[in-house]
Amino acid sequence: MRKQLSFKIENAEVFKDALLCWAQQFDEVVWSDSNNHLSDYNSFEAVLATEALTSLCTDSQNAFESLKQYQEQTKDWLFGYLSYDLKNDVERLDSKNYDGLEFPELYFFQPKKIVMINGDTVYFNYLNMVADEIEIDYNAIVACVNDAVVEETEKTNISIKMRIFKDEYFKMVRSMLSHIHRGDIYEANFCQEFYLENTQIDALRTYRKLNSISRAPFATFLKLNDKYLLSASPERYLRKDGVKIISQPIKGTAKRSVNKEEDKKLQFDLQSDEKERAENIMIVDLVRNDLSKSALKGSVVVEELCKVYSFSQVHQMISTISSEVAVDRNPVEIIKETFPMGSMTGAPKISAMRIIEELESFKRGLYSGAVGYFTPDSDFDFNVVIRSILYNESKQYVSYSVGSAITAKAIPEKEYEECLLKAKAMRQVLEG
């Protein structure tokens, strides 16, 4: 049985920092923060899950079946992630590219401690707790306030390496374009990795700095022993709320400007850009097809098409697609039928994933996968792992990856510039 207790807090932002600081004592931590982005689809402003009672860690073989059994057995809150390479469980695919991070391909845990923040109230939801444990932890978190000051990142002399260089990137994009012109695919998301070897970072401090720059609606701090995800994701992959399923793919990016008039023009130009709209609409069609596998007949609806939203670093074109499912539809099966998300693969999806594996130079792993949770009522919510720094502390390996959608009208030089724009915040944080 879980026990719940709530407290009023004076400053939610200060409490968030203290809460995340307090959580560092645990081996398993998942923190999600909406950064006060208002949405009809958010259940809370921020949530922390920590201290595993049970867990599931596996490679891609039969991963979704294992997760399905785990979710059905626990019928409790589960937090964790799905790596991109679970594609190999969904389809007859493989992953042979270099993996510097070595994250498990799927990891979920049943947390003893969940802390949610909404407005001026913090809610504690504890499993198998001892007497007064919530009050003791609340006081310990409050005591962390003075330790949770966001510090400026110091200047460093680190040298960020590229897995492929500019000329090789152009070559691979041209190869992808040849597949498109032959009719093998219509669109594919091509990604590249930037990395650091023999490097140690302060994971919490790095996350705070990244979050302060980006203020993204699906920001995530994940810690699993020596492995970390520091994410400023702007994208929702998939949410289940009762019988309703929601997907919000992003395709279309433009830079911001400090000049208001120029910024408005950049936003307008993105909204009007035929190529960017075509990219988005192709993925909307793919998502509609994916959702239809589990949807009740006639329930798949495009609620919002190619709407431009503005974030701290970039303007993004986002669409919202929803559907309805039967009450008894298994939540893991819904995810499996749509995974990996269309915005990070392409169309047709299977052909795009094969070509991506052939042309990319690294194993994506958790990058372009998803982090999120299941509720005891079999609802769920997952982001898309982009705009993120991944860190294996034991290997002293740091990585961030970026990509763009390649369509028939793609110009390699412009796609490269888009990648650098998306990489800006991560590079800035790591270099100081």
The 8 nearest C-alpha neighbors of each residue, nearest first, counted from 0:
[[1, 126, 2, 127, 125, 128, 3, 75],
 [0, 2, 126, 125, 124, 3, 127, 128],
 [1, 3, 125, 124, 0, 126, 4, 128],
 [4, 2, 124, 123, 125, 1, 122, 5],
 [3, 5, 123, 122, 2, 124, 6, 133],
 [6, 4, 122, 121, 123, 120, 3, 7],
 [7, 5, 121, 120, 8, 122, 4, 123],
 [6, 8, 120, 119, 121, 9, 5, 122],
 [9, 7, 119, 120, 10, 6, 11, 121],
 [10, 8, 119, 11, 7, 14, 13, 120],
 [9, 11, 13, 12, 8, 14, 119, 15],
 [10, 12, 14, 13, 15, 119, 8, 9],
 [13, 11, 15, 14, 10, 16, 17, 34],
 [14, 12, 16, 15, 10, 11, 17, 144],
 [13, 15, 11, 17, 12, 16, 18, 10],
 [16, 14, 18, 12, 13, 17, 11, 19],
 [15, 17, 19, 13, 147, 14, 18, 20],
 [16, 18, 144, 14, 20, 143, 147, 15],
 [19, 17, 15, 21, 20, 16, 140, 14],
 [18, 20, 22, 16, 21, 17, 15, 23],
 [19, 21, 17, 18, 22, 23, 147, 16],
 [22, 20, 18, 19, 23, 140, 17, 143],
 [23, 21, 19, 24, 20, 25, 18, 28],
 [22, 24, 25, 21, 20, 19, 26, 28],
 [25, 23, 22, 21, 26, 20, 27, 28],
 [26, 24, 23, 27, 22, 50, 49, 28],
 [27, 25, 224, 223, 28, 222, 50, 24],
 [28, 26, 223, 49, 222, 50, 25, 224],
 [27, 29, 49, 222, 221, 48, 30, 223],
 [28, 30, 221, 48, 47, 220, 49, 222],
 [31, 29, 47, 220, 219, 46, 221, 28],
 [32, 30, 219, 46, 45, 218, 217, 47],
 [31, 33, 45, 218, 34, 217, 44, 219],
 [32, 34, 216, 35, 217, 44, 36, 45],
 [35, 33, 32, 36, 216, 214, 215, 44],
 [36, 34, 33, 37, 44, 216, 32, 214],
 [37, 35, 34, 216, 33, 38, 215, 44],
 [36, 38, 35, 39, 41, 33, 216, 44],
 [39, 37, 40, 41, 36, 35, 42, 33],
 [38, 40, 41, 37, 42, 36, 43, 245],
 [39, 41, 38, 42, 238, 240, 245, 37],
 [42, 40, 43, 38, 39, 44, 37, 33],
 [43, 41, 40, 44, 39, 117, 45, 38],
 [44, 42, 117, 45, 41, 116, 115, 46],
 [43, 45, 117, 33, 116, 32, 35, 46],
 [46, 44, 32, 116, 31, 43, 115, 33],
 [47, 45, 115, 31, 114, 30, 116, 32],
 [46, 48, 30, 114, 113, 29, 115, 49],
 [49, 47, 113, 29, 110, 112, 28, 30],
 [48, 50, 28, 110, 27, 112, 51, 29],
 [49, 51, 110, 111, 27, 25, 112, 52],
 [52, 50, 110, 109, 53, 108, 111, 49],
 [51, 53, 109, 111, 110, 50, 54, 108],
 [54, 52, 109, 51, 108, 55, 110, 107],
 [53, 55, 108, 107, 109, 51, 56, 52],
 [54, 56, 107, 106, 108, 57, 53, 69],
 [57, 55, 106, 105, 54, 103, 107, 58],
 [58, 56, 105, 104, 103, 62, 55, 59],
 [59, 57, 104, 60, 103, 105, 62, 56],
 [58, 60, 85, 62, 88, 104, 61, 87],
 [59, 61, 62, 88, 58, 87, 57, 85],
 [62, 60, 64, 63, 88, 59, 65, 58],
 [63, 61, 59, 65, 60, 64, 66, 57],
 [62, 64, 66, 65, 61, 67, 335, 331],
 [63, 65, 67, 61, 66, 62, 68, 331],
 [66, 64, 62, 68, 63, 67, 69, 61],
 [67, 65, 63, 69, 64, 68, 70, 62],
 [66, 68, 64, 70, 65, 69, 331, 63],
 [67, 69, 71, 65, 66, 70, 72, 64],
 [70, 68, 66, 72, 67, 71, 65, 73],
 [69, 71, 67, 73, 68, 72, 74, 66],
 [72, 70, 68, 69, 74, 73, 67, 66],
 [73, 71, 69, 70, 74, 68, 67, 75],
 [72, 74, 75, 70, 71, 69, 109, 76],
 [75, 73, 375, 71, 70, 72, 76, 376],
 [76, 74, 375, 73, 374, 77, 109, 70],
 [75, 77, 374, 375, 373, 109, 78, 372],
 [78, 76, 109, 373, 372, 108, 107, 75],
 [79, 77, 372, 107, 108, 371, 373, 109],
 [80, 78, 107, 106, 370, 371, 108, 372],
 [79, 81, 370, 369, 106, 105, 371, 107],
 [80, 82, 105, 369, 368, 370, 104, 83],
 [81, 83, 365, 368, 104, 364, 84, 85],
 [84, 82, 368, 85, 364, 367, 365, 339],
 [85, 83, 86, 82, 364, 87, 104, 94],
 [84, 86, 59, 87, 88, 83, 82, 104],
 [85, 87, 84, 89, 88, 90, 83, 339],
 [88, 86, 92, 85, 90, 93, 89, 84],
 [89, 87, 85, 86, 59, 60, 90, 61],
 [88, 90, 86, 87, 85, 335, 91, 338],
 [91, 89, 87, 92, 88, 86, 349, 93],
 [92, 90, 87, 93, 89, 88, 86, 349],
 [93, 91, 87, 90, 86, 353, 94, 88],
 [92, 94, 87, 95, 91, 84, 86, 356],
 [95, 93, 96, 362, 84, 356, 92, 87],
 [94, 96, 93, 97, 362, 356, 361, 98],
 [95, 97, 361, 362, 94, 360, 98, 356],
 [98, 96, 361, 362, 99, 95, 360, 94],
 [99, 97, 362, 100, 101, 361, 96, 364],
 [98, 100, 101, 97, 396, 362, 398, 361],
 [99, 101, 98, 102, 391, 396, 390, 389],
 [102, 100, 98, 99, 103, 391, 364, 104],
 [101, 103, 100, 104, 364, 226, 365, 391],
 [104, 102, 105, 58, 57, 101, 56, 106],
 [103, 105, 58, 82, 59, 57, 102, 81],
 [106, 104, 81, 57, 103, 56, 80, 82],
 [105, 107, 56, 79, 80, 55, 103, 57],
 [108, 106, 79, 55, 78, 54, 77, 80],
 [107, 109, 54, 77, 78, 51, 53, 110],
 [108, 110, 77, 53, 51, 52, 76, 54],
 [111, 109, 51, 49, 112, 50, 48, 52],
 [110, 112, 126, 50, 125, 52, 51, 49],
 [111, 113, 125, 110, 49, 48, 124, 50],
 [114, 112, 48, 124, 47, 123, 125, 49],
 [113, 115, 123, 47, 122, 46, 124, 48],
 [116, 114, 46, 122, 121, 45, 47, 123],
 [117, 115, 121, 45, 44, 120, 46, 122],
 [118, 116, 44, 120, 43, 119, 121, 115],
 [117, 119, 120, 116, 11, 44, 121, 8],
 [118, 120, 8, 7, 117, 11, 9, 121],
 [121, 119, 7, 117, 118, 6, 8, 116],
 [120, 122, 116, 6, 5, 115, 7, 117],
 [121, 123, 5, 115, 114, 4, 116, 124],
 [124, 122, 114, 4, 3, 113, 5, 125],
 [123, 125, 3, 113, 2, 112, 114, 1],
 [126, 124, 112, 1, 2, 111, 128, 113],
 [125, 127, 1, 111, 128, 0, 112, 2],
 [128, 126, 125, 129, 0, 1, 111, 2],
 [129, 127, 126, 125, 132, 130, 2, 111],
 [128, 130, 132, 131, 127, 133, 126, 125],
 [129, 131, 132, 128, 133, 134, 135, 127],
 [130, 132, 134, 133, 135, 129, 128, 136],
 [133, 131, 135, 130, 134, 129, 136, 128],
 [132, 134, 136, 135, 131, 137, 123, 4],
 [135, 133, 137, 131, 136, 132, 138, 139],
 [134, 136, 132, 138, 133, 137, 131, 139],
 [137, 135, 139, 133, 138, 134, 132, 140],
 [138, 136, 134, 140, 139, 135, 133, 141],
 [137, 139, 141, 135, 136, 140, 142, 134],
 [138, 140, 136, 142, 137, 141, 135, 143],
 [141, 139, 143, 137, 142, 138, 18, 21],
 [142, 140, 138, 143, 139, 144, 137, 17],
 [141, 143, 139, 140, 144, 138, 145, 17],
 [144, 142, 17, 140, 146, 141, 145, 147],
 [145, 143, 17, 147, 146, 142, 141, 13],
 [144, 146, 147, 143, 148, 142, 17, 141],
 [147, 145, 143, 144, 148, 17, 20, 142],
 [148, 146, 17, 144, 16, 145, 20, 149],
 [147, 149, 146, 150, 145, 16, 144, 17],
 [150, 148, 147, 207, 151, 204, 208, 16],
 [151, 149, 148, 152, 204, 208, 207, 153],
 [150, 152, 153, 149, 208, 431, 204, 154],
 [153, 151, 431, 150, 154, 428, 208, 205],
 [154, 152, 431, 155, 151, 430, 150, 429],
 [153, 155, 431, 430, 152, 156, 429, 157],
 [156, 154, 157, 430, 431, 153, 429, 152],
 [155, 157, 158, 154, 430, 431, 159, 429],
 [158, 156, 155, 159, 430, 195, 429, 198],
 [157, 159, 160, 156, 195, 430, 194, 155],
 [158, 160, 195, 194, 157, 193, 161, 426],
 [161, 159, 194, 193, 195, 158, 162, 192],
 [160, 162, 193, 163, 164, 192, 194, 159],
 [161, 163, 192, 193, 160, 360, 164, 191],
 [164, 162, 161, 167, 168, 165, 191, 360],
 [165, 163, 167, 166, 161, 168, 162, 169],
 [164, 166, 168, 167, 169, 163, 415, 170],
 [167, 165, 169, 168, 164, 170, 163, 171],
 [166, 168, 170, 164, 169, 165, 163, 171],
 [169, 167, 165, 171, 166, 170, 164, 172],
 [170, 168, 172, 166, 167, 171, 411, 173],
 [169, 171, 167, 173, 168, 172, 174, 166],
 [172, 170, 174, 168, 173, 169, 358, 175],
 [171, 173, 175, 169, 174, 170, 176, 411],
 [174, 172, 176, 170, 175, 171, 169, 177],
 [175, 173, 171, 177, 172, 176, 170, 178],
 [174, 176, 172, 178, 173, 177, 171, 179],
 [177, 175, 173, 179, 178, 174, 180, 172],
 [176, 178, 180, 174, 179, 175, 181, 173],
 [179, 177, 181, 175, 183, 176, 180, 182],
 [180, 178, 176, 184, 182, 177, 181, 185],
 [179, 181, 177, 182, 178, 176, 407, 183],
 [182, 180, 178, 179, 183, 177, 184, 176],
 [181, 183, 179, 180, 184, 178, 185, 177],
 [184, 182, 178, 181, 179, 350, 185, 180],
 [183, 185, 179, 182, 186, 347, 346, 351],
 [186, 184, 179, 346, 406, 182, 347, 187],
 [185, 187, 406, 345, 346, 405, 184, 404],
 [188, 186, 345, 405, 351, 404, 344, 189],
 [187, 189, 404, 344, 403, 343, 345, 405],
 [188, 190, 402, 403, 187, 404, 355, 405],
 [191, 189, 402, 401, 188, 359, 400, 403],
 [190, 192, 400, 401, 402, 162, 359, 193],
 [193, 191, 400, 162, 399, 161, 194, 401],
 [192, 194, 161, 399, 160, 398, 400, 162],
 [195, 193, 398, 160, 397, 159, 399, 192],
 [194, 196, 397, 159, 396, 198, 160, 398],
 [195, 197, 396, 198, 395, 397, 194, 394],
 [198, 196, 395, 396, 195, 199, 394, 397],
 [197, 199, 395, 196, 396, 195, 200, 397],
 [198, 200, 395, 392, 197, 201, 396, 397],
 [201, 199, 202, 198, 205, 392, 390, 397],
 [200, 202, 204, 203, 205, 199, 206, 392],
 [201, 203, 205, 204, 200, 206, 227, 229],
 [204, 202, 206, 205, 201, 207, 20, 220],
 [203, 205, 207, 201, 206, 202, 208, 149],
 [204, 206, 202, 208, 203, 207, 201, 209],
 [207, 205, 209, 203, 229, 208, 204, 210],
 [208, 206, 210, 204, 205, 209, 211, 203],
 [207, 209, 211, 205, 206, 210, 204, 212],
 [210, 208, 206, 212, 207, 211, 428, 205],
 [209, 211, 207, 214, 213, 212, 208, 206],
 [210, 212, 208, 209, 213, 214, 207, 206],
 [213, 211, 209, 210, 214, 208, 424, 311],
 [212, 214, 210, 311, 215, 211, 209, 312],
 [215, 213, 210, 34, 211, 212, 311, 216],
 [214, 216, 233, 231, 213, 218, 217, 232],
 [217, 215, 33, 233, 34, 36, 218, 214],
 [218, 216, 232, 33, 233, 215, 32, 382],
 [217, 219, 231, 32, 230, 232, 215, 31],
 [220, 218, 31, 230, 30, 229, 221, 217],
 [219, 221, 229, 30, 228, 29, 230, 31],
 [222, 220, 29, 228, 227, 28, 219, 30],
 [221, 223, 227, 28, 27, 226, 224, 29],
 [224, 222, 27, 226, 26, 225, 227, 28],
 [223, 225, 26, 226, 222, 27, 227, 25],
 [226, 224, 392, 223, 391, 393, 227, 222],
 [227, 225, 391, 223, 224, 222, 390, 392],
 [228, 226, 222, 390, 221, 389, 223, 229],
 [227, 229, 389, 221, 220, 388, 230, 390],
 [230, 228, 220, 388, 206, 387, 219, 389],
 [229, 231, 387, 219, 218, 232, 228, 386],
 [232, 230, 218, 215, 386, 387, 210, 213],
 [231, 233, 217, 385, 218, 386, 230, 234],
 [232, 234, 215, 216, 217, 231, 235, 218],
 [235, 233, 383, 232, 382, 236, 249, 217],
 [234, 236, 382, 247, 383, 237, 381, 246],
 [235, 237, 382, 383, 381, 246, 247, 234],
 [238, 236, 246, 381, 245, 380, 235, 239],
 [237, 239, 380, 245, 379, 244, 381, 240],
 [240, 238, 244, 378, 379, 243, 241, 380],
 [241, 239, 243, 378, 242, 244, 238, 379],
 [240, 242, 243, 239, 378, 326, 377, 244],
 [241, 243, 324, 323, 326, 240, 325, 244],
 [242, 244, 323, 240, 241, 239, 322, 324],
 [245, 243, 239, 322, 321, 238, 323, 240],
 [244, 246, 321, 238, 237, 320, 239, 243],
 [245, 247, 237, 320, 236, 319, 248, 321],
 [248, 246, 319, 318, 235, 236, 320, 317],
 [249, 247, 342, 318, 317, 246, 250, 234],
 [250, 248, 317, 316, 342, 234, 251, 247],
 [249, 251, 279, 316, 278, 317, 248, 342],
 [252, 250, 316, 275, 315, 249, 279, 253],
 [251, 253, 315, 314, 316, 313, 250, 254],
 [254, 252, 314, 313, 269, 315, 265, 255],
 [253, 255, 313, 314, 312, 256, 252, 420],
 [256, 254, 313, 262, 312, 314, 253, 257],
 [255, 257, 262, 258, 261, 254, 259, 265],
 [256, 258, 259, 255, 262, 261, 260, 263],
 [259, 257, 256, 261, 260, 262, 263, 255],
 [260, 258, 262, 261, 257, 263, 256, 264],
 [261, 259, 263, 262, 258, 264, 256, 265],
 [260, 262, 264, 258, 263, 259, 265, 256],
 [261, 263, 256, 259, 265, 264, 260, 255],
 [264, 262, 266, 260, 261, 265, 267, 259],
 [263, 265, 267, 261, 266, 262, 268, 260],
 [266, 264, 262, 268, 263, 267, 261, 269],
 [265, 267, 263, 269, 264, 268, 262, 270],
 [268, 266, 264, 270, 269, 265, 263, 271],
 [267, 269, 271, 265, 270, 266, 272, 264],
 [270, 268, 272, 266, 271, 267, 265, 253],
 [269, 271, 267, 268, 272, 307, 266, 306],
 [272, 270, 268, 269, 273, 267, 276, 275],
 [271, 273, 269, 275, 274, 270, 268, 276],
 [274, 272, 276, 275, 277, 271, 270, 278],
 [273, 275, 277, 276, 272, 278, 408, 409],
 [274, 276, 251, 278, 272, 277, 273, 279],
 [277, 275, 279, 273, 278, 274, 280, 272],
 [276, 278, 274, 280, 275, 279, 273, 281],
 [279, 277, 275, 281, 276, 280, 250, 274],
 [278, 280, 250, 276, 282, 277, 281, 283],
 [279, 281, 283, 277, 282, 278, 276, 284],
 [282, 280, 284, 278, 283, 279, 277, 285],
 [283, 281, 285, 279, 284, 280, 341, 342],
 [282, 284, 280, 286, 285, 281, 287, 279],
 [283, 285, 287, 281, 282, 286, 280, 288],
 [284, 286, 282, 288, 283, 287, 289, 341],
 [287, 285, 289, 283, 288, 284, 290, 282],
 [288, 286, 284, 290, 285, 289, 283, 291],
 [287, 289, 285, 291, 286, 290, 284, 292],
 [290, 288, 286, 337, 291, 287, 292, 285],
 [291, 289, 287, 292, 288, 293, 294, 286],
 [290, 292, 294, 288, 293, 289, 287, 299],
 [293, 291, 290, 289, 294, 336, 288, 333],
 [292, 294, 291, 290, 324, 333, 295, 336],
 [295, 293, 324, 291, 323, 322, 292, 290],
 [294, 296, 324, 298, 323, 297, 325, 293],
 [295, 297, 298, 294, 291, 299, 323, 324],
 [296, 298, 299, 295, 294, 300, 322, 291],
 [297, 299, 322, 296, 323, 295, 300, 294],
 [300, 298, 322, 321, 297, 287, 291, 294],
 [301, 299, 321, 320, 302, 322, 298, 287],
 [302, 300, 320, 303, 319, 321, 304, 299],
 [303, 301, 319, 320, 300, 304, 321, 318],
 [302, 304, 319, 318, 301, 306, 305, 320],
 [303, 305, 318, 306, 319, 301, 302, 317],
 [306, 304, 318, 317, 316, 307, 276, 279],
 [305, 307, 317, 316, 304, 318, 308, 303],
 [306, 308, 316, 315, 317, 270, 305, 314],
 [309, 307, 315, 314, 316, 306, 310, 317],
 [308, 310, 314, 315, 313, 307, 311, 266],
 [309, 311, 313, 312, 314, 308, 215, 213],
 [310, 312, 213, 313, 214, 309, 212, 255],
 [313, 311, 310, 255, 213, 254, 314, 424],
 [314, 312, 254, 255, 310, 253, 311, 309],
 [313, 315, 309, 253, 252, 308, 310, 254],
 [316, 314, 252, 308, 307, 251, 317, 309],
 [315, 317, 307, 251, 305, 306, 250, 249],
 [318, 316, 249, 306, 305, 248, 307, 315],
 [317, 319, 304, 305, 303, 247, 248, 306],
 [320, 318, 247, 303, 302, 246, 301, 304],
 [321, 319, 301, 246, 302, 300, 245, 247],
 [322, 320, 245, 300, 244, 299, 246, 301],
 [323, 321, 299, 298, 244, 243, 294, 300],
 [322, 324, 243, 242, 294, 298, 295, 244],
 [325, 323, 294, 242, 295, 293, 326, 243],
 [324, 326, 328, 327, 242, 295, 323, 294],
 [327, 325, 328, 242, 324, 241, 329, 323],
 [326, 328, 325, 329, 324, 330, 242, 377],
 [329, 327, 325, 326, 330, 324, 333, 332],
 [328, 330, 332, 331, 327, 333, 377, 67],
 [331, 329, 333, 332, 377, 328, 334, 378],
 [332, 330, 334, 333, 67, 329, 335, 63],
 [331, 333, 335, 334, 330, 329, 336, 67],
 [334, 332, 330, 336, 331, 335, 293, 329],
 [333, 335, 331, 337, 332, 336, 338, 330],
 [334, 336, 332, 338, 337, 333, 331, 89],
 [335, 337, 333, 334, 338, 332, 289, 292],
 [338, 336, 289, 334, 335, 339, 340, 290],
 [339, 337, 340, 335, 336, 334, 86, 89],
 [338, 340, 83, 337, 86, 341, 368, 344],
 [339, 341, 338, 342, 343, 337, 236, 344],
 [340, 342, 344, 343, 345, 282, 286, 285],
 [341, 343, 340, 248, 344, 282, 249, 345],
 [344, 342, 341, 188, 340, 367, 345, 339],
 [345, 343, 341, 188, 187, 342, 352, 348],
 [346, 344, 187, 186, 348, 351, 341, 188],
 [347, 345, 348, 186, 185, 184, 351, 187],
 [346, 348, 350, 184, 349, 351, 345, 185],
 [347, 349, 346, 351, 345, 350, 344, 352],
 [350, 348, 352, 351, 347, 353, 90, 346],
 [351, 349, 353, 352, 348, 347, 354, 184],
 [350, 352, 348, 354, 345, 349, 353, 187],
 [351, 353, 355, 349, 354, 350, 344, 356],
 [354, 352, 350, 356, 351, 355, 349, 357],
 [353, 355, 357, 351, 356, 352, 358, 350],
 [356, 354, 352, 358, 357, 353, 359, 351],
 [357, 355, 353, 354, 359, 358, 352, 94],
 [356, 358, 354, 355, 359, 353, 360, 352],
 [359, 357, 355, 356, 171, 354, 360, 175],
 [360, 358, 356, 355, 361, 357, 190, 191],
 [359, 361, 96, 358, 162, 97, 163, 362],
 [362, 360, 97, 96, 359, 363, 98, 192],
 [363, 361, 96, 98, 97, 364, 94, 95],
 [362, 364, 366, 361, 365, 83, 367, 84],
 [365, 363, 82, 366, 83, 362, 84, 104],
 [364, 366, 82, 368, 83, 367, 363, 384],
 [365, 367, 363, 384, 368, 364, 385, 83],
 [368, 366, 384, 83, 385, 383, 365, 343],
 [367, 369, 83, 82, 365, 366, 384, 81],
 [368, 370, 383, 81, 382, 384, 80, 381],
 [371, 369, 80, 381, 382, 79, 81, 384],
 [372, 370, 381, 380, 79, 78, 80, 382],
 [371, 373, 78, 77, 379, 380, 79, 374],
 [372, 374, 379, 77, 76, 378, 377, 78],
 [373, 375, 76, 378, 376, 377, 379, 75],
 [374, 376, 75, 74, 76, 377, 373, 378],
 [377, 375, 374, 378, 74, 75, 373, 241],
 [378, 376, 374, 375, 373, 330, 379, 74],
 [377, 379, 239, 374, 240, 376, 373, 241],
 [380, 378, 373, 239, 238, 372, 374, 377],
 [379, 381, 238, 371, 372, 237, 239, 373],
 [382, 380, 371, 370, 237, 236, 369, 235],
 [381, 383, 235, 236, 369, 370, 234, 217],
 [382, 384, 369, 236, 234, 235, 367, 385],
 [385, 383, 367, 366, 369, 368, 232, 382],
 [384, 386, 387, 232, 367, 383, 366, 230],
 [387, 385, 231, 232, 230, 421, 422, 384],
 [388, 386, 230, 385, 229, 231, 399, 389],
 [387, 389, 399, 229, 398, 228, 230, 390],
 [390, 388, 228, 398, 227, 397, 399, 229],
 [389, 391, 397, 227, 226, 396, 392, 398],
 [392, 390, 226, 396, 394, 393, 100, 395],
 [391, 393, 395, 225, 394, 390, 226, 396],
 [394, 392, 395, 391, 225, 396, 226, 390],
 [393, 395, 396, 391, 392, 197, 100, 196],
 [396, 394, 392, 197, 198, 393, 199, 391],
 [395, 397, 196, 394, 391, 195, 390, 198],
 [398, 396, 390, 195, 194, 389, 391, 196],
 [399, 397, 194, 389, 193, 388, 195, 390],
 [398, 400, 388, 193, 192, 387, 389, 194],
 [401, 399, 192, 191, 193, 190, 398, 402],
 [402, 400, 190, 418, 191, 422, 421, 192],
 [401, 403, 190, 189, 418, 191, 188, 400],
 [404, 402, 188, 189, 414, 405, 418, 190],
 [403, 405, 188, 187, 406, 189, 186, 278],
 [404, 406, 187, 186, 409, 188, 403, 189],
 [407, 405, 186, 409, 408, 185, 404, 187],
 [406, 408, 409, 179, 176, 180, 405, 185],
 [409, 407, 406, 410, 274, 405, 176, 411],
 [408, 410, 406, 405, 407, 411, 414, 413],
 [409, 411, 413, 412, 414, 408, 405, 172],
 [412, 410, 414, 413, 169, 415, 172, 409],
 [413, 411, 415, 414, 410, 416, 169, 417],
 [414, 412, 416, 415, 410, 411, 417, 409],
 [415, 413, 417, 411, 416, 412, 410, 403],
 [414, 416, 418, 412, 413, 417, 411, 419],
 [417, 415, 413, 419, 418, 414, 420, 412],
 [418, 416, 420, 414, 415, 419, 413, 421],
 [419, 417, 415, 421, 420, 416, 402, 401],
 [418, 420, 422, 416, 421, 417, 423, 415],
 [421, 419, 417, 423, 418, 422, 416, 254],
 [420, 422, 418, 419, 423, 417, 401, 386],
 [423, 421, 419, 420, 425, 424, 426, 418],
 [422, 424, 420, 426, 421, 425, 427, 419],
 [423, 425, 427, 426, 422, 428, 209, 212],
 [426, 424, 428, 427, 422, 423, 429, 388],
 [427, 425, 429, 423, 428, 424, 430, 422],
 [426, 428, 424, 430, 425, 429, 431, 423],
 [429, 427, 425, 431, 426, 430, 209, 424],
 [430, 428, 426, 431, 427, 425, 205, 155],
 [431, 429, 427, 428, 155, 426, 154, 157],
 [430, 154, 428, 152, 153, 429, 427, 155]]
